Amino acid sequence: MNFDKTTPIGTLSINGGAATTDSVSVTLTVTGEDPDGTGPLILTKAKKQPLLLASNNDSILLKLAASMKLAAQLPPSVPGTGNVQMSFSNDEVNWSEWEPVAATKTWTLSAGNGTKTVYMKLRDAAGNETATAITASIELKVTESSSSEGGGGSYQPSEPSEVKVEKEVVKPEEVKPEEEKQHKAYISGYPDGTFGPERSITRAEMATVLSRVFERAANKAQFTYTDVASTHWAREAIEQVTRVGLMEGYEDGSFKAEKMITRAEIAVILSRLLSNTPSSGESFPDVKGHWAQAAIEQLKATGIISGYADGMFRPEQTLNRAEAVVMINKLLDRGPLTTMAARWSDVPNDHWAFGQIQEASIDHVSEQKASDK
C-alpha cells in the first residue's frame, strides 16, 4: 500500500542564475527532493509475506501496524534525489525523457533571440508529479560572428522556412568539367524577396534539400515515423533520406520534423556522404568528448568546416540557412557565385555568405572551379 501523496520539490537555474547568454547551449542547475524522506514501512506477520506501506507520516503507519497486530520495521531514511526523476521542456508541450535528478544538465534553448524559459517537472517513486512546472528564464542574445562556414550566430523567430528545390539530382561523384556544368538552384527564399540567412532550418527542410541534391542507393528498410503524417509536406523527402541512411529518427519512433537542426547534427549527416575520409586528428575545444566529435573532425579535415573566429565550433548551436548552404556547397565543390546581381534584399554583396547563397539559389552556368576562387 502507498499513502504517499506528496509531490516532490526542487529548484532550477540556468547558467548559475545568469541574466543573459550568447549561446543556445546552456547548463541547468537542478535540485529535486522527495519531502517524505523515507522508504516504505515493512510490516510482517508470522509466515506471511511482508506488506509494504509508504506514507509521509511514519507515526500513522506505526499506529496502523499496531491496530493490525503486525510487526513494523522502518527502513533507513532515504532523503534527497535518489527517488526523484526530472524532465525538461522549452514549450511545456515537448518534454525530454524522464531521468534521475542530477546536479547539472546540458540543455539547448529554443532558437531566436529573446527571453527563454526552461520548464522542469519532477516525479517521485510513488508517481507523484509536480502539478506546476518549475521554471527558470534567461535572455538569449546571440550576436553575429565571422566564420568560414557560418558567420551567422544570431537567430530570428519566424514562420517555418519555405524551401524550394529543383528536381535535378546532383551527384558529387559525377561532376562534369566545371566550365560545362549547369548549376541548378536547390534552395530559394521568401515571397517578400528575402532569403533569411540567419533563420534556423528545420529537420524537415534539411531532409527536403538533401533528398534533391544528393543521391544514394537505399540501404535501409522502409520506416514510417509516428509523427510524420501521410499528408505532411515533407513526408516523401523524410522517407527518402531515411532509406539512404542520411538522416535518422529518435528512439521513440519520431522524426521531429519541425525541430531545428543543430551544427553537430549537420556534421554527422554530411560525414555520411564522405567516403572513408580520415580525420585530421585536430578538434575544436568545445567538441572534445562530444557525441559528434568524430564527424566534426572528419569535416574539418576536408575543409568543409573550420569553426568560428574564436576557435569554437558550437555543436549544439542551431544551424542557420546561410551556414547550411555554405557547407553543402563545399561538399559539392560548388561556388561561390559573385558575378551576378544580388538576388535577395537581405543578402547584400558584403554579406559574409553572399557568394555561397547566390550559388545555391540561382540557376547558372558555372564560370570556373570553386578551387580557383
Salt bridges, closest charged atoms under 4 A:
GLU99 OE2 - LYS105 NZ 2.91
GLU129 OE2 - LYS121 NZ 3.56
GLU149 OE2 - ARG263 NH2 2.62
GLU159 OE2 - ARG199 NH1 3.23
GLU162 OE2 - LYS164 NZ 2.82
GLU174 OE2 - LYS171 NZ 3.55
GLU178 OE2 - HIS183 NE2 3.52
GLU198 OE2 - HIS351 NE2 3.76
GLU215 OE1 - LYS171 NZ 2.70
GLU239 OE2 - ARG235 NH1 3.22
GLU248 OE2 - LYS220 NZ 3.16
GLU248 OE2 - ARG272 NH2 3.83
ASP252 OD2 - LYS256 NZ 3.55
GLU258 OE2 - HIS232 NE2 3.17
ASP310 OD2 - ARG314 NH2 3.10
GLU316 OE2 - HIS290 NE2 2.49
GLU323 OE2 - ARG263 NH1 3.20
GLU359 OE2 - HIS183 ND1 2.50
GLU359 OE2 - ARG334 NE 2.78
GLU359 OE1 - HIS364 NE2 3.04
ASP363 OD2 - LYS184 NZ 3.56
